[in-house]
Amino acid sequence: MSQFEIHRFSLQGYNFCIVWKYLAILVVVLGLAVFISGRDERAAQESAQKAALKDNGALSTKAGENHPQENVADSERDGPSWYGFFRWPVGTTTWAIILTLMAIADQTKQTAIAAKATQQATEHLIASERAWILVSKVIFSSGASDRPEGNKQVFIQCAAKNHGRTPARVLGLNALYASGPISDPGQTWDDRLYDPQEKTIPRWVILPDKASALHCPIPGFFAERGQVIRADLKEGEAYFIHGVIQYWDMFSETERYTRFCCRWHNDNETPGLDAGFHFAGGDRFNQQT
């Protein structure tokens, strides 16, 4: 049984309880209305009998005594104030309006609860089925023969894998290469990496459980394929690559982001790690949305 079906049956039970609640209130109101109507009828009969006795001379008259029909009004005036809420037809009509407003309020609340539950179920479905792009490796590459920059252009290339259950529509990769304090990757970060740069059309599609090589050129950085790149660094500095992959899932055109940060490690710098770029900065610089 799906979550939608469970939710539907729970709402049916809720509706059943509401119906019985209002039926119980209605029965109480009608019962009080019948009781008060009977009381008024008895009061009217008693007043009529008194008037008849008065006409026959059996009952001494008093100054200011009311007409029998006015005595009916007196019975209404002399009764408790709350009797007016249950008199027929005015009081019963008032209660019908009150019950209607209560039913509308309950129905509005029920609709809001159902809408929220449906939204949560939809968000859960999207989160469990949507594409999730993760980066597994980052390298330098060059030698592309189909690039306008020439075959010596150096690229930041990353292996991106779709760990979701539906295809990802990749808009692009923005990345930078810079040197900075080895203990503070944030010094080399640039917020402009989140700039979509007018990328509104997917450039690649990565199928579920498949990987693809995404690349971004480094302006002004050229090298031969296979060339070893060396550069001098100040004490306490390191080379960093920061990157942001932008993509859409199959459910909407909401922009998703995969942010990563890598630091260059020399041979024997860190036990168990070969020379190359390895992830750095922890969750602060490696995030997925």
C-alpha positions as CSV (number, residue, x, y, z in Angstrom):
1,M,0.0,0.0,0.0
2,S,1.4,3.4,-1.0
3,Q,1.7,6.4,1.3
4,F,-1.0,8.1,-0.8
5,E,-3.5,5.3,0.0
6,I,-2.7,5.4,3.7
7,H,-3.2,9.1,3.7
8,R,-6.5,8.8,1.9
9,F,-8.0,6.3,4.4
10,S,-6.9,8.3,7.4
11,L,-8.7,11.3,5.9
12,Q,-11.9,9.2,5.5
13,G,-11.7,8.3,9.2
14,Y,-11.2,12.0,10.1
15,N,-14.3,12.9,8.0
16,F,-16.4,10.2,9.7
17,C,-15.5,11.7,13.2
18,I,-16.4,15.2,12.1
19,V,-19.8,14.0,10.8
20,W,-20.6,12.3,14.1
21,K,-19.5,15.4,16.1
22,Y,-21.8,17.7,14.2
23,L,-24.7,15.2,14.3
24,A,-24.4,15.0,18.1
25,I,-24.4,18.8,18.4
26,L,-27.4,19.0,16.1
27,V,-29.3,16.4,18.1
28,V,-28.6,18.4,21.3
29,V,-29.8,21.7,19.7
30,L,-33.0,20.1,18.3
31,G,-33.7,18.5,21.6
32,L,-33.4,21.8,23.5
33,A,-35.5,23.5,20.8
34,V,-38.3,20.9,21.3
35,F,-38.0,21.2,25.0
36,I,-38.3,25.0,25.0
37,S,-41.1,25.0,22.3
38,G,-43.0,22.6,24.6
39,R,-42.5,25.0,27.6
40,D,-43.7,28.0,25.5
41,E,-46.7,26.0,24.4
42,R,-47.6,25.1,28.0
43,A,-47.1,28.7,29.0
44,A,-49.5,29.9,26.2
45,Q,-52.1,27.3,27.3
46,E,-51.9,28.4,30.9
47,S,-52.3,32.1,29.9
48,A,-55.3,31.2,27.7
49,Q,-56.9,29.4,30.6
50,K,-56.4,32.3,32.9
51,A,-57.8,34.7,30.4
52,A,-60.9,32.4,30.0
53,L,-61.4,32.3,33.7
54,K,-61.1,36.1,33.9
55,D,-63.8,36.5,31.2
56,N,-66.1,34.3,33.3
57,G,-65.5,36.2,36.4
58,A,-63.8,33.3,38.1
59,L,-60.5,35.1,38.4
60,S,-60.2,38.6,39.9
61,T,-58.6,41.1,37.7
62,K,-55.7,43.2,38.6
63,A,-54.6,46.6,37.3
64,G,-52.2,46.4,34.4
65,E,-52.8,42.6,33.7
66,N,-51.8,41.7,30.2
67,H,-53.8,40.2,27.4
68,P,-53.4,36.3,27.1
69,Q,-51.3,36.7,23.9
70,E,-49.1,39.2,25.6
71,N,-48.6,36.7,28.4
72,V,-47.0,34.4,25.9
73,A,-44.5,37.2,25.2
74,D,-44.1,37.6,29.0
75,S,-43.2,33.9,29.2
76,E,-40.5,34.5,26.7
77,R,-39.3,37.7,28.5
78,D,-39.4,36.0,31.9
79,G,-37.4,32.9,30.8
80,P,-33.6,32.5,31.2
81,S,-31.6,34.5,28.7
82,W,-30.1,31.4,27.1
83,Y,-33.5,30.1,26.1
84,G,-33.5,32.6,23.2
85,F,-30.7,30.6,21.5
86,F,-32.9,27.5,21.3
87,R,-36.3,29.0,20.3
88,W,-38.0,28.1,17.1
89,P,-37.4,29.3,14.5
90,V,-35.0,32.2,15.4
91,G,-32.7,30.4,17.8
92,T,-32.5,27.2,15.7
93,T,-31.6,29.3,12.6
94,T,-28.8,30.9,14.6
95,W,-27.4,27.5,15.6
96,A,-27.7,26.3,12.0
97,I,-25.5,29.3,10.9
98,I,-23.1,28.6,13.8
99,L,-22.8,24.9,12.9
100,T,-22.3,25.8,9.2
101,L,-19.5,28.2,10.0
102,M,-17.8,25.6,12.3
103,A,-18.1,23.0,9.5
104,I,-16.5,25.4,7.0
105,A,-13.7,26.2,9.5
106,D,-13.1,22.5,10.1
107,Q,-13.2,21.7,6.3
108,T,-10.7,24.5,5.7
109,K,-8.4,23.1,8.3
110,Q,-8.8,19.6,6.9
111,T,-8.0,20.9,3.4
112,A,-4.8,22.7,4.7
113,I,-3.7,19.5,6.5
114,A,-4.3,17.4,3.4
115,A,-2.5,19.9,1.2
116,K,0.5,20.0,3.5
117,A,0.6,16.2,3.7
118,T,0.5,16.0,-0.1
119,Q,3.3,18.5,-0.5
120,Q,5.5,16.6,2.0
121,A,4.8,13.3,0.2
122,T,5.7,15.0,-3.1
123,E,8.9,16.5,-1.8
124,H,9.8,13.1,-0.3
125,L,9.2,11.4,-3.6
126,I,11.3,13.9,-5.5
127,A,14.1,13.7,-3.0
128,S,14.2,9.9,-3.2
129,E,13.9,9.7,-7.0
130,R,15.8,12.9,-8.2
131,A,19.3,13.0,-9.6
132,W,22.2,13.6,-7.2
133,I,25.6,14.5,-8.8
134,L,28.7,13.7,-6.8
135,V,32.4,14.3,-7.9
136,S,34.8,11.4,-7.5
137,K,38.0,12.8,-9.0
138,V,39.6,16.0,-10.2
139,I,42.6,16.4,-12.6
140,F,44.2,18.7,-15.1
141,S,43.8,17.8,-18.8
142,S,44.9,19.3,-22.1
143,G,45.3,18.2,-25.7
144,A,41.7,18.7,-26.9
145,S,41.8,19.2,-30.7
146,D,38.2,20.5,-31.0
147,R,38.6,23.5,-28.7
148,P,38.8,27.1,-30.0
149,E,41.5,27.8,-27.4
150,G,43.8,25.3,-29.0
151,N,45.1,21.9,-28.0
152,K,47.4,23.3,-25.4
153,Q,44.6,24.7,-23.3
154,V,44.6,23.3,-19.8
155,F,41.2,22.3,-18.4
156,I,40.0,21.4,-14.9
157,Q,38.3,18.1,-15.5
158,C,36.2,16.2,-12.9
159,A,34.5,12.8,-13.0
160,A,30.9,13.4,-12.0
161,K,28.5,10.5,-11.2
162,N,24.7,10.5,-11.0
163,H,23.9,8.7,-7.7
164,G,20.1,9.3,-8.2
165,R,17.4,7.3,-9.9
166,T,16.6,9.7,-12.7
167,P,18.7,11.5,-15.3
168,A,20.5,14.8,-14.5
169,R,20.5,17.6,-17.0
170,V,23.8,19.4,-16.5
171,L,24.0,23.1,-17.2
172,G,27.7,23.4,-16.8
173,L,30.8,23.4,-14.6
174,N,32.4,26.6,-13.2
175,A,35.9,26.1,-11.6
176,L,39.0,28.0,-10.6
177,Y,42.6,27.2,-9.8
178,A,44.5,29.3,-7.2
179,S,47.1,29.1,-4.5
180,G,46.4,30.1,-0.9
181,P,46.9,29.2,2.8
182,I,47.0,25.5,3.2
183,S,44.9,25.7,6.4
184,D,42.2,28.0,4.9
185,P,40.6,26.9,1.6
186,G,38.2,29.8,1.9
187,Q,40.9,32.3,0.9
188,T,40.8,30.9,-2.6
189,W,37.0,30.5,-3.0
190,D,35.1,32.9,-5.2
191,D,31.3,33.3,-4.9
192,R,31.1,34.0,-8.7
193,L,31.3,30.2,-9.2
194,Y,27.6,30.1,-8.5
195,D,26.9,32.5,-11.3
196,P,25.0,30.6,-14.0
197,Q,26.7,32.7,-16.8
198,E,23.5,32.6,-18.9
199,K,23.6,28.8,-19.0
200,T,19.9,28.0,-19.4
201,I,20.1,25.0,-21.7
202,P,21.5,21.6,-20.4
203,R,24.8,20.8,-22.1
204,W,25.1,17.2,-20.9
205,V,22.8,14.5,-19.6
206,I,24.1,12.0,-17.0
207,L,22.0,8.9,-16.7
208,P,21.3,7.2,-13.3
209,D,24.4,5.4,-11.9
210,K,26.5,6.7,-14.8
211,A,29.6,8.9,-14.7
212,S,30.7,11.7,-17.1
213,A,33.8,13.9,-17.5
214,L,33.0,17.6,-17.1
215,H,35.5,20.2,-17.9
216,C,36.2,23.9,-17.5
217,P,39.1,25.8,-19.1
218,I,41.6,27.8,-17.1
219,P,42.0,31.1,-19.0
220,G,45.7,31.7,-19.9
221,F,46.9,28.3,-18.7
222,F,48.6,26.3,-21.4
223,A,50.6,23.1,-21.4
224,E,51.5,20.1,-23.5
225,R,49.7,16.8,-22.9
226,G,51.6,14.8,-20.3
227,Q,53.7,17.8,-19.2
228,V,54.6,18.0,-15.5
229,I,53.6,21.3,-14.1
230,R,55.8,22.8,-11.3
231,A,55.5,26.1,-9.5
232,D,57.0,27.8,-6.5
233,L,54.8,28.2,-3.4
234,K,55.3,30.2,-0.3
235,E,55.7,28.5,3.0
236,G,52.3,27.3,4.3
237,E,50.5,27.6,0.9
238,A,49.0,25.0,-1.4
239,Y,47.2,24.8,-4.7
240,F,43.4,24.5,-4.6
241,I,40.7,23.8,-7.2
242,H,37.2,25.0,-6.3
243,G,34.3,24.0,-8.5
244,V,30.5,24.2,-8.8
245,I,28.4,21.9,-11.0
246,Q,25.0,23.3,-12.0
247,Y,22.2,21.0,-13.1
248,W,18.4,20.3,-13.2
249,D,16.7,17.1,-12.2
250,M,13.9,15.6,-14.2
251,F,11.1,17.0,-12.0
252,S,11.7,20.7,-12.4
253,E,14.1,23.4,-13.6
254,T,15.2,24.2,-10.1
255,E,18.9,24.7,-10.1
256,R,20.8,22.1,-8.2
257,Y,24.4,22.6,-7.1
258,T,27.3,20.3,-6.4
259,R,30.2,22.2,-4.8
260,F,33.7,20.7,-4.3
261,C,37.1,21.7,-3.2
262,C,40.4,19.9,-3.8
263,R,44.0,20.5,-2.7
264,W,47.2,19.4,-4.4
265,H,49.2,16.7,-2.5
266,N,52.8,16.0,-3.4
267,D,54.3,12.5,-3.4
268,N,54.7,11.2,0.2
269,E,53.0,14.3,1.6
270,T,50.1,12.4,3.1
271,P,50.4,8.6,3.8
272,G,48.2,6.6,1.6
273,L,47.6,9.4,-0.9
274,D,49.3,9.6,-4.3
275,A,50.3,12.8,-5.9
276,G,47.3,14.7,-7.2
277,F,44.3,16.7,-6.2
278,H,42.3,15.3,-3.2
279,F,39.2,16.7,-1.5
280,A,39.8,19.2,1.2
281,G,37.9,21.7,3.4
282,G,35.3,19.2,4.7
283,D,31.5,19.7,4.4
284,R,31.9,23.5,4.3
285,F,33.4,23.3,0.8
286,N,31.9,20.0,-0.4
287,Q,28.2,20.3,-0.6
288,Q,25.2,19.1,-2.6
289,T,21.8,20.7,-2.9
